[in-house]
Amino acid sequence: MMTPRAHRISCPSQLSSFCLLAVLALLTLGPQTPPSANAAPAPQKLKPQEPYALIFGTVWGPNDHPVYGVRVKIRRAQDKHAKWDLVSDHSGEFAQRVPAGKADYVVWADLKGVKMAAGQPLHLVKEVDIHVDYDERVDMSLHLAR
């Protein structure tokens, strides 16, 4: 007959699994570095229960294919600098939650250093003006040209 202590020693696989879980938990909950005092304040995040509008778009290349990895910037029409900075995904798509309610936004692509595979630089056909009235989804496209 095995005693409980002998049983614990004879199961190293359970012990190693427990140790692995403990190490992973400590790594994820490890020391958090406080934000730098000189860092710019983070934009206010929308709380999950607050209503929001969604600006959803696709970046299209000169060959009418979606383009991955393009920086997309969004600002309120009355502001001078971008408030949101996104990157298009593998389908050329991006999405940004904005506060619900009447507002105008400007969306454009930041193409610094972006070139086609042949080395030709790209440029944006035009910035897109977006108008939001309520908590709605607004679909748009950004078209790039040679």
C-alpha positions, 0 to 999 in steps of 0.5 A, spaced: 500 500 500 502 506 498 502 512 502 500 519 500 507 522 500 509 516 496 504 517 491 506 524 490 513 523 489 511 517 484 508 522 479 513 527 476 509 528 470 503 532 475 509 535 478 512 538 472 506 540 469 504 544 476 511 547 475 510 549 468 503 552 470 506 556 476 512 559 472 507 561 466 503 565 471 509 568 474 511 570 467 504 573 465 503 577 472 510 579 473 513 586 474 509 591 470 513 597 468 510 604 470 509 609 464 514 614 463 513 621 466 515 624 459 511 619 455 505 622 451 498 621 455 494 615 452 488 617 448 482 616 452 479 609 451 472 607 450 469 603 455 465 597 453 458 599 455 459 606 451 456 607 444 461 608 439 461 608 431 466 604 427 470 607 421 472 601 417 476 601 411 480 597 406 487 600 403 487 598 395 493 598 391 494 601 384 493 594 381 486 594 385 488 588 390 488 590 398 495 592 401 498 589 407 502 593 412 500 601 410 499 606 416 492 609 416 491 615 420 485 618 423 483 625 426 477 629 427 476 634 422 477 640 426 484 637 429 491 638 426 494 632 428 492 624 427 489 622 434 488 614 431 494 610 428 492 604 425 496 598 420 492 595 415 491 587 416 493 582 411 486 583 407 488 590 407 482 592 412 482 596 418 477 598 423 477 604 429 472 605 434 470 613 435 465 616 440 458 616 437 455 622 435 455 627 430 462 628 428 467 629 422 473 625 421 479 625 416 482 618 414 489 618 410 494 613 409 501 615 411 506 612 405 513 614 408 517 609 405 512 605 402 514 602 395 511 597 390 515 591 389 518 594 383 521 600 387 516 605 385 513 609 390 506 610 392 501 616 393 494 617 396 489 619 391 486 623 396 484 623 403 477 621 405 472 625 409 467 621 414 461 624 417 458 620 423 451 621 426 450 616 431 453 609 433 453 606 426 458 603 422 461 607 416 465 603 410 470 607 406 476 605 402 483 608 401 486 608 394 493 608 392 496 610 385 503 610 382 
